[in-house]
Amino acid sequence: MPEILYVFIGGGIGSIFRYLTGKVVSSFLPLFPIATLVSNVSGSFILGIAFVFFSSKNINSTAYLFLATGVCGGFSTFSTFTLESMKFFQSGNYSAGLFNIGLNLSLCMLSHVAGMFVAKQF
């Protein structure tokens, strides 16, 4: 049962970071969902670091649940990414929808690999 508490607290912290990221980043490019992209890419980077760090060291699994499942899960947002992409398609802006999908998926994968690379340096 305490494991659920770690995920709950981490998820709350991640959600607050996601909200604040949306408030700050959205003003830079209001016509494109840049805040979701920033959250997803940075969340993937952090998750890449956490994956390598926690799998290569003998560290308590509750810390991984807190950071990876909780914080990263609450911070990154696949459901919002899906909604924003669908809104582009529904409005007939297919190129923006495809661009959003391609950008999110490719940058998140690259960011995760970069996080794993960084973590392996330590």
Long-range contacts (C-beta under 8 A, 24 or more apart in sequence): 2-62, 3-61, 3-62, 3-65, 6-62, 6-63, 6-65, 6-66, 6-70, 7-65, 7-66, 7-69, 7-70, 7-73, 8-70, 9-66, 9-70, 10-65, 10-66, 10-67, 10-69, 10-70, 10-71, 10-73, 10-74, 11-69, 11-70, 11-71, 11-73, 11-74, 12-70, 12-74, 13-70, 13-71, 13-74, 14-43, 14-70, 14-71, 14-72, 14-73, 14-74, 14-75, 14-76, 15-74, 15-75, 16-74, 17-71, 17-74, 17-75, 18-74, 18-75, 18-76, 18-77, 21-75, 32-96, 32-100, 33-80, 33-81, 33-84, 33-100, 36-77, 36-80, 36-81, 36-84, 36-104, 37-81, 37-100, 37-103, 37-104, 37-107, 39-75, 39-76, 39-77, 40-76, 40-77, 40-78, 40-81, 40-104, 40-107, 40-108, 41-104, 41-107, 41-108, 41-111, 42-75, 42-76, 42-111, 43-72, 43-75, 43-76, 44-76, 44-107, 44-108, 44-109, 44-111, 44-112, 44-115, 45-111, 45-112, 45-114, 45-115, 46-71, 46-72, 46-75, 46-115, 47-72, 47-76, 47-112, 47-115, 48-111, 48-112, 48-113, 48-114, 48-115, 48-116, 48-117, 48-118, 48-119, 49-115, 49-116, 49-118, 49-119, 50-115, 50-119, 51-115, 51-116, 51-119, 52-115, 52-116, 52-119, 52-120, 53-119, 53-122, 56-119, 56-120
